[in-house]
Amino acid sequence: MFVYQLRRWGGPGRHDGVAQNGMVASKHTLIGEAGCKMIRRGGNAVDAAVAGGFMDCVVEPAMNGIGGEGVMAIHLRTGENVIIDYVGRPSKDCTPDMYELSDSKEPGWMGWRAVKRDANVIGHRACVTPGTVAGLTEALDRYGTMKLMDVMAPAISVAEEGFPVGWWTAGYIFQRMKTFAHLSEWGKKFLHEGKYPYIPFTYDMQKPEMFVQKNLAKSLMAIAEGGRDAFYKGWIADAIADEMAAHNGLITREDLAIYEPIISSPEPGYYRGYGLVYDPTHGGTTLVEMLNILEGYNLADYGFGSPEHLHLVGDAIGLAFADRFEYMGDPGWVKVPQKALVSKKYAEELRKRISIDKASKVGFGKPWPFEPDHTTSLAVGDKAGNMVCINQTLVNLFGSGVVIPGTGITMNNAMYGLNPEPGHANSIDGRKRRIQNVCPIILLKNGEGFLAVGAPGGRNIPVAVMQIVLHVIDFKMGIQEAIEAPRCTRETGRLFIDSRFPPETRDRLREMGHDVDWVDEELRSWARPVGVIRDPETKLLHGGVTTTLTNFESRAVGC
């Protein structure tokens, strides 16, 4: 018998970032610096978020790019709340039976029937019309104060001159080299001489290897000069459509030309008196359903990390995800009980299925009587009280692996997010959006922006963001502590808990009937939140980010 050293949770490894004028919490220092430059020049949080969003497309190339998609939550000092949904849309020519299916389940995180030759995951038939350029430029036009060229200048400069490759990006290049070996343009962009991976930066290196993206810089400059039309109607659109036509892809010039983001002013949710700005179409509905269930318990009385705390959170996650898998889809195509799923009365019904000392049997509920994905994230706050949170993604690592020649643009593989089998709420159709996992949110205290938080991490995203809210509101943690504190995660099956929770907690959860895996934080995806809190009394902005070895580039940057 062996005795193993145990991990423990002893508090955050970093202090909050604290600043007076502006704060950008993100996955890379250059993103934060780009955003803060806008605020120092007199811009607002939206200007900073758009600058950071474009920089993110440069310095997180495995996760994000202008060939991707996203969602943005905005709270303005005037009290206006806005969601900009720039999730991509499949070609108008897509059909429910467009893929040849196998009899097995796909091995990834979706869990539905596999498509032969992974055609919905890798290559040109996995791509949808990108939304990122339209979403970011629309946000700037409507709610920013600065010119597009000024906001994009930092991203253009870094794409042109390069940046040191960190362990995060280098590790993902290693992972995908074999998968994308047949896609020569991917190799040209991400490998030396199309063959050799970049060596990740360490302080011992005399000269770091710089990742230079001159073709991407050219595309970004065209957008900065010509606006969104340069991407959706100009030479970039021609390059995308020509590449798709040459390789049996589906995106056409028409698909690109007619793309529009969706702008809405949604009715906020509420948790313990705090307003909650969220996108009801995607992961936000699942997030609010979980919070509504948990609002019926005094979690603080049980204590952070107690078996009861984790048991209740685990059951709430399971019930909400069962409903997500059963009912969620593009509301433009299928009838979705969105208002019912986030109803307080429906949450009361779901709580009746939860026992305080025994794991619940998880299954979808009956909400109708109550009816009236690999990502990146950044959160921004400014002195005036504006707050923004963004999630952007290529879906899987480096998306489809398709790089459009001459543009430096890596294309998403968002077709993977639609069920390839006909007859389901989330099945494929022409221009039908997939249900996204992203859920950038903003909490309001007395109507003012209080907390902006988002996360990359696939279906772990709403689970992680929900628990950051619990940590801040119920357990009175600061933002860095709330993000670094151990969490649990699940969908409808096994409950995973961070091994920094003590073994006694693990054992008690098993006694309650949970199927528990006790896992080190580095060995599975827990999502990687970033967030900004605006202190209601001091008005100072506090930033926090996920910190692990491979996330050392993540940082909250203030000004």
C-alpha positions in Angstrom: 0.0 0.0 0.0 1.3 3.5 -0.9 0.7 6.7 0.9 0.5 9.7 -1.4 1.1 13.4 -0.7 -2.1 15.3 -0.7 -2.9 18.7 -2.2 -4.7 21.4 -0.2 -6.5 24.7 -0.7 -4.7 27.4 1.2 -5.9 30.5 -0.5 -5.1 32.3 -3.8 -1.6 32.4 -5.1 -1.9 36.0 -6.4 -3.4 39.2 -5.0 -6.3 40.9 -6.8 -5.2 43.3 -9.5 -6.5 46.7 -8.3 -6.8 49.9 -10.3 -8.8 53.1 -10.4 -9.4 53.9 -14.0 -9.7 50.6 -15.8 -9.1 46.9 -15.5 -8.9 44.1 -18.1 -8.7 40.5 -16.9 -7.7 38.1 -19.6 -5.7 35.1 -20.7 -2.7 37.1 -21.9 -0.9 40.2 -20.7 -0.9 41.7 -24.2 -4.7 41.6 -24.2 -4.9 43.6 -21.0 -2.3 46.1 -22.1 -4.2 46.7 -25.4 -7.4 47.3 -23.5 -5.8 49.6 -20.9 -4.2 51.7 -23.7 -7.6 52.6 -24.9 -8.8 53.6 -21.5 -5.6 55.7 -20.9 -6.4 57.5 -24.2 -9.9 58.4 -23.0 -11.8 55.4 -24.3 -14.4 53.4 -22.4 -14.8 49.8 -21.4 -16.3 48.9 -24.8 -13.3 50.4 -26.6 -11.0 48.4 -24.3 -13.0 45.2 -24.8 -12.9 45.5 -28.6 -9.1 46.2 -28.6 -8.7 43.3 -26.3 -10.9 41.1 -28.4 -8.9 41.7 -31.5 -5.6 41.2 -29.6 -7.0 38.0 -28.3 -7.4 36.8 -31.9 -3.7 37.3 -32.4 -2.1 36.0 -29.1 -4.5 33.0 -28.4 -4.4 31.4 -31.9 -5.4 27.9 -30.6 -8.5 29.3 -29.0 -9.7 32.3 -30.9 -9.4 34.2 -34.1 -11.3 36.4 -36.6 -12.4 33.1 -38.2 -14.4 32.4 -35.0 -17.4 33.5 -33.1 -18.5 34.9 -29.7 -20.9 36.6 -27.3 -20.5 39.9 -25.5 -22.3 41.1 -22.4 -22.4 44.9 -21.8 -23.6 47.1 -18.9 -23.4 50.8 -19.6 -23.2 53.5 -16.9 -26.6 54.7 -18.2 -28.2 51.5 -16.9 -28.6 49.9 -20.4 -27.8 46.2 -20.6 -26.9 44.7 -24.0 -26.0 41.2 -25.4 -24.3 41.0 -28.7 -24.5 37.5 -30.1 -22.0 36.9 -32.9 -22.2 33.2 -33.0 -21.5 32.0 -36.5 -24.1 30.6 -38.8 -23.9 27.5 -41.1 -24.2 28.0 -44.8 -27.7 28.4 -46.1 -27.0 25.1 -48.0 -26.6 23.0 -44.9 -29.2 20.3 -44.3 -30.0 18.0 -41.4 -28.7 14.9 -43.2 -25.6 16.5 -44.8 -23.1 14.2 -43.0 -22.6 10.5 -43.4 -23.0 9.0 -39.9 -21.3 6.0 -38.3 -22.9 3.7 -35.8 -20.6 4.7 -33.0 -20.6 7.8 -30.7 -18.1 10.5 -31.4 -15.1 10.4 -28.9 -15.2 14.1 -28.1 -17.2 16.2 -25.6 -20.5 16.3 -27.6 -21.4 12.7 -27.2 -23.7 12.3 -30.2 -23.3 10.0 -33.3 -19.9 10.2 -35.0 -19.6 11.5 -38.5 -17.5 9.5 -40.9 -14.0 11.0 -41.5 -14.7 13.6 -38.7 -16.1 15.9 -41.5 -18.0 18.0 -38.9 -14.8 18.5 -36.9 -11.8 18.7 -39.2 -11.6 20.4 -42.6 -13.7 22.7 -44.8 -17.1 21.2 -44.2 -16.8 21.8 -40.4 -16.8 25.6 -40.8 -19.6 28.1 -40.3 -19.7 31.8 -41.3 -17.5 33.6 -38.8 -19.1 36.2 -36.5 -16.2 37.7 -34.6 -15.4 40.7 -36.9 -19.1 41.6 -37.1 -19.6 41.4 -33.4 -16.6 43.4 -32.3 -17.1 46.2 -34.9 -20.8 46.4 -34.1 -20.0 46.8 -30.4 -17.5 49.6 -31.2 -19.9 51.4 -33.6 -22.8 51.4 -31.2 -21.2 51.7 -27.7 -17.6 52.7 -28.2 -16.0 56.1 -28.6 -12.9 55.5 -30.6 -12.0 54.8 -34.2 -11.6 51.3 -35.4 -8.1 51.9 -36.7 -7.0 53.1 -33.3 -8.6 50.3 -31.4 -7.1 47.6 -33.7 -3.6 49.1 -33.9 -2.1 47.1 -31.0 -3.4 43.8 -32.5 -2.0 44.7 -36.0 1.4 45.6 -34.5 1.7 42.3 -32.5 0.6 40.2 -35.5 3.2 42.0 -37.7 6.1 42.0 -35.3 5.3 38.8 -33.4 5.1 37.7 -29.7 6.9 35.0 -27.7 5.1 31.7 -27.8 4.2 30.5 -24.3 3.7 27.0 -23.0 -0.1 27.2 -23.5 0.0 27.8 -27.3 3.1 25.6 -27.8 1.5 22.7 -26.0 -1.6 22.9 -28.2 0.5 23.1 -31.4 2.2 19.8 -30.2 -1.3 18.3 -29.7 -2.7 19.1 -33.1 0.4 18.5 -35.3 -0.7 15.0 -36.2 -4.4 15.8 -36.6 -3.7 18.6 -39.1 -0.7 17.1 -40.8 -2.7 16.9 -44.1 -3.6 20.6 -44.0 -0.5 22.3 -45.4 -1.6 25.9 -44.7 -2.0 25.1 -41.0 1.6 23.8 -41.0 2.8 26.9 -42.8 1.3 29.1 -40.1 2.0 27.2 -36.9 5.2 25.3 -37.6 8.8 26.4 -38.5 9.3 25.6 -42.2 6.0 23.7 -42.0 7.7 21.0 -39.8 9.0 22.1 -36.4 7.0 23.4 -33.4 7.9 26.6 -31.6 9.9 26.3 -28.4 7.9 27.9 -25.6 9.4 30.9 -23.8 11.4 30.7 -20.6 13.5 33.3 -19.0 16.6 31.3 -19.6 16.3 31.8 -23.4 18.7 34.4 -24.8 16.3 35.2 -27.6 12.6 34.0 -27.4 11.1 32.5 -30.5 8.6 35.0 -31.9 5.3 33.9 -33.5 4.9 36.3 -36.5 1.6 36.4 -38.4 2.2 38.8 -41.4 -0.8 37.5 -43.4 -3.1 38.0 -40.4 -1.7 41.5 -39.9 -2.6 42.2 -43.5 -6.2 41.0 -42.9 -6.5 43.0 -39.7 -5.2 46.1 -41.5 -7.8 45.7 -44.2 -10.6 45.5 -41.6 -9.2 48.5 -39.7 -9.3 50.5 -43.0 -12.5 49.1 -44.5 -14.5 48.1 -41.6 -16.5 44.8 -41.4 -17.2 45.0 -45.2 -13.6 44.2 -45.9 -14.1 40.8 -44.2 -17.6 40.0 -45.3 -17.8 41.6 -48.8 -14.2 42.4 -49.9 -11.1 40.4 -50.8 -11.1 38.5 -47.5 -14.6 37.2 -48.3 -13.4 36.2 -51.8 -10.5 34.3 -50.3 -12.7 32.4 -47.9 -15.3 31.5 -50.5 -12.7 30.4 -53.0 -11.0 28.2 -50.5 -14.3 26.6 -49.5 -15.3 26.0 -53.1 -12.0 24.4 -53.9 -12.3 21.9 -51.0 -16.0 20.9 -50.9 -16.8 23.5 -48.2 -20.1 25.2 -48.0 -19.6 28.8 -47.0 -20.3 31.1 -50.0 -19.9 34.8 -50.7 -23.6 35.2 -50.1 -23.4 33.5 -46.6 -20.6 36.0 -45.7 -22.4 39.0 -47.1 -25.6 38.5 -45.3 -24.2 37.7 -41.8 -25.4 39.9 -39.0 -24.9 39.7 -35.3 -28.0 39.7 -33.0 -28.3 42.7 -30.6 -30.7 42.4 -27.7 -31.5 44.0 -24.4 -32.5 40.9 -22.4 -34.6 40.9 -19.2 -32.0 40.3 -16.4 -32.1 37.3 -14.0 -31.7 37.7 -10.3 -29.7 35.9 -7.6 -30.0 36.9 -4.0 -31.0 40.5 -5.0 -28.3 40.9 -7.6 -29.3 41.5 -11.2 -27.8 39.2 -13.7 -27.1 40.2 -17.4 -26.8 37.1 -19.5 -27.5 35.7 -23.0 -30.6 33.5 -22.7 -29.9 31.7 -26.0 -26.7 29.9 -25.0 -25.1 28.9 -21.7 -26.7 31.7 -19.8 -30.0 29.9 -19.5 -28.3 26.8 -17.9 -26.4 29.1 -15.6 -29.5 30.9 -14.3 -31.4 27.6 -13.9 -28.6 26.4 -11.6 -28.5 29.6 -9.6 -32.2 29.6 -9.2 -32.1 26.1 -7.7 -29.3 27.0 -5.3 -30.9 30.2 -4.2 -33.3 28.1 -2.1 -30.4 26.9 0.2 -28.3 28.9 2.6 -24.9 27.7 1.3 -22.9 29.9 3.6 -24.3 28.0 6.6 -22.9 24.8 5.3 -19.5 26.4 4.6 -17.3 26.5 1.5 -16.1 23.1 0.5 -18.4 21.1 2.8 -19.9 17.9 1.5 -23.4 19.6 1.7 -22.2 22.6 -0.4 -20.7 20.4 -3.1 -23.6 17.9 -3.0 -26.2 20.7 -3.6 -24.1 22.3 -6.4 -23.6 18.9 -8.0 -27.3 18.1 -8.0 -28.2 21.6 -9.4 -25.7 21.1 -12.2 -27.1 17.7 -13.1 -30.7 18.8 -13.2 -29.9 21.9 -15.3 -27.8 20.0 -17.8 -30.5 17.3 -18.2 -32.9 20.1 -19.2 -30.2 21.7 -21.4 -29.6 18.5 -23.4 -33.4 17.9 -23.8 -34.7 21.4 -24.7 -32.0 23.8 -25.8 -31.6 24.8 -29.5 -31.8 27.8 -31.8 -35.1 29.5 -30.8 -35.4 30.7 -34.4 -35.9 27.1 -35.4 -37.3 25.2 -32.4 -39.6 26.0 -29.6 -37.4 26.4 -26.5 -39.0 27.0 -23.0 -36.4 29.7 -22.1 -38.5 31.6 -19.7 -39.7 28.5 -18.0 -36.2 27.1 -17.5 -35.2 30.3 -15.7 -38.4 30.6 -13.7 -38.1 30.8 -9.9 -41.3 28.6 -9.7 -39.7 25.9 -11.9 -36.6 26.0 -9.7 -38.9 25.3 -6.7 -40.2 22.2 -8.5 -36.7 21.0 -9.2 -35.6 21.5 -5.5 -38.3 19.0 -4.6 -36.2 16.3 -6.3 -33.1 17.2 -4.2 -32.4 15.6 -0.8 -29.9 17.3 1.5 -28.2 14.0 2.3 -28.6 11.8 -0.8 -27.6 12.2 -4.4 -30.6 12.9 -6.7 -31.6 10.8 -9.7 -30.8 13.2 -12.6 -33.2 13.6 -15.5 -34.8 16.4 -17.4 -37.8 18.1 -15.9 -41.1 19.4 -17.3 -40.7 23.2 -17.7 -43.5 23.9 -20.2 -46.1 24.7 -17.5 -43.9 27.5 -16.3 -43.3 29.1 -19.7 -44.6 32.8 -19.9 -17.2 24.9 -26.2 -12.3 25.6 -26.4 -12.8 29.3 -25.9 -11.2 32.4 -24.5 -12.6 35.2 -22.3 -11.9 38.7 -21.1 -13.6 41.0 -18.6 -13.3 44.8 -18.5 -14.4 47.6 -16.2 -13.8 51.3 -16.3 -14.0 54.2 -13.8 -17.3 55.4 -15.1 -19.1 52.1 -14.3 -19.2 50.5 -17.7 -18.5 46.8 -17.7 -18.0 44.3 -20.5 -17.4 40.5 -20.7 -16.6 38.6 -23.8 -16.3 34.9 -24.8 -14.8 34.1 -28.2 -13.9 30.8 -29.7 -12.8 28.7 -32.7 -14.7 25.8 -30.9 -12.0 23.1 -30.9 -8.2 23.8 -30.7 -7.4 25.7 -33.9 -11.0 25.1 -35.0 -11.2 23.1 -38.2 -7.5 23.4 -38.9 -8.3 25.3 -42.2 -6.2 28.3 -42.7 -7.3 30.5 -45.6 -4.3 31.1 -47.9 -2.9 34.6 -48.0 -5.0 35.8 -45.0 -3.6 34.1 -41.9 -7.2 33.4 -40.8 -7.9 30.1 -39.0 -11.4 28.9 -39.5 -13.7 27.6 -36.8 -15.3 24.2 -36.6 -18.6 25.2 -35.2 -20.6 22.6 -37.2 -19.4 20.3 -34.5 -21.8 22.1 -32.1 -24.8 20.9 -34.1 -26.2 17.4 -33.8 -25.4 15.6 -37.1 -28.4 13.3 -36.6 -31.8 14.8 -37.8 -34.8 15.2 -35.5 -33.3 16.8 -32.5 -33.6 20.4 -31.1 -30.0 21.1 -32.0 -29.9 19.3 -35.3 -28.4 21.0 -38.4 -30.2 23.3 -40.8 -29.3 26.2 -43.1 -28.1 29.2 -41.1 -29.3 27.6 -37.8 -27.1 28.6 -34.9 -25.8 26.0 -32.5 -26.4 26.3 -28.8 -23.1 27.7 -27.4 -21.7 26.9 -24.0 -20.4 30.5 -23.5 -22.1 32.7 -20.9 -20.3 36.0 -20.3 -22.3 37.7 -17.5 -22.4 40.9 -15.5 -23.9 41.0 -12.0 -25.6 44.3 -11.0 -25.8 45.6 -7.4 -28.5 48.2 -7.0 -28.5 48.6 -10.8 -24.8 49.3 -11.1 -22.1 47.1 -12.6 -20.6 44.9 -9.9 -19.0 41.8 -11.4 -18.1 40.8 -15.0 -17.0 37.2 -15.3 -16.6 34.7 -18.1 -14.6 31.6 -18.9 -13.3 29.3 -21.6 -13.8 25.6 -21.1 -16.5 24.0 -23.2 -19.5 22.7 -21.3 -17.7 23.5 -18.0 -18.2 27.2 -18.7 -21.6 27.8 -17.2 -20.7 25.5 -14.3 -17.5 27.5 -13.5 -19.1 30.9 -13.9 -22.0 29.8 -11.7 -19.6 28.8 -8.9 -17.6 32.1 -9.2 -20.9 33.8 -8.5 -21.5 31.6 -5.4 -17.9 32.2 -4.2 -18.3 36.0 -4.4 -22.0 36.3 -3.2 -22.4 33.4 -0.8 -18.9 32.9 0.5 -17.7 36.6 0.4 -14.5 35.9 -1.6 -12.5 38.5 -3.5 -12.3 38.0 -7.2 -8.9 36.3 -7.3 -9.8 33.9 -4.5 -13.1 33.2 -6.1 -11.4 32.2 -9.3 -8.6 30.1 -7.8 -10.8 28.3 -5.2 -11.4 24.6 -6.0 -14.6 23.7 -7.7 -16.7 20.7 -8.7 -18.0 20.0 -12.2 -20.3 17.5 -14.0 -23.0 17.3 -16.6 -25.5 14.6 -15.8 -23.2 11.8 -14.7 -20.1 11.6 -12.7 -19.3 14.4 -10.2 -15.7 15.6 -10.5 -14.2 17.4 -7.5 -10.9 19.2 -7.2 -8.3 17.2 -5.2 -7.7 20.3 -3.1 -10.9 19.4 -1.3 -10.0 17.0 1.5 -10.4 13.2 1.1 -13.0 13.3 3.9 -15.3 15.4 1.7 -14.8 13.1 -1.2 -15.7 10.1 0.9 -18.8 11.7 2.4 -20.1 12.5 -1.1 -19.6 8.9 -2.1 -21.6 7.9 1.0 -24.4 10.2 -0.2 -24.6 8.2 -3.5 -22.5 10.4 -5.8 -20.2 8.8 -8.4 -17.2 10.9 -7.5 -13.8 11.4 -9.2 -11.2 13.3 -7.1 -9.0 15.0 -9.7 -6.0 17.3 -9.7 -6.8 20.7 -11.2 -4.2 20.3 -14.0 -5.5 16.9 -15.2 -9.0 17.9 -16.5 -10.8 20.9 -17.8 -12.5 22.9 -15.0 -12.8 26.0 -17.3 -10.5 29.0 -16.7 -12.5 32.0 -15.5 -11.4 35.7 -15.6 -13.3 38.4 -13.8 -13.5 42.1 -12.7 -15.3 43.4 -9.6 -16.1 47.1 -9.1 -16.2 47.8 -5.4 -19.5 49.6 -4.7 -17.9 51.7 -2.0 -14.4 52.6 -3.1 -15.2 52.3 -6.9 -11.9 50.6 -7.3 -11.7 47.8 -9.9 -10.4 44.4 -8.8 -9.3 41.9 -11.5 -8.6 38.1 -11.2 -7.6 35.4 -13.6 -7.0 31.6 -13.6 -3.4 30.8 -12.7 -1.6 27.5 -13.4 1.7 26.6 -15.0 0.4 26.7 -18.6 -1.7 29.8 -17.8 1.2 32.0 -16.6 0.5 34.5 -19.3 -3.0 35.2 -17.8 -3.1 38.5 -16.0 -5.3 41.2 -14.8 -3.9 44.5 -16.1 -5.1 47.9 -14.7 -4.6 51.5 -15.3 
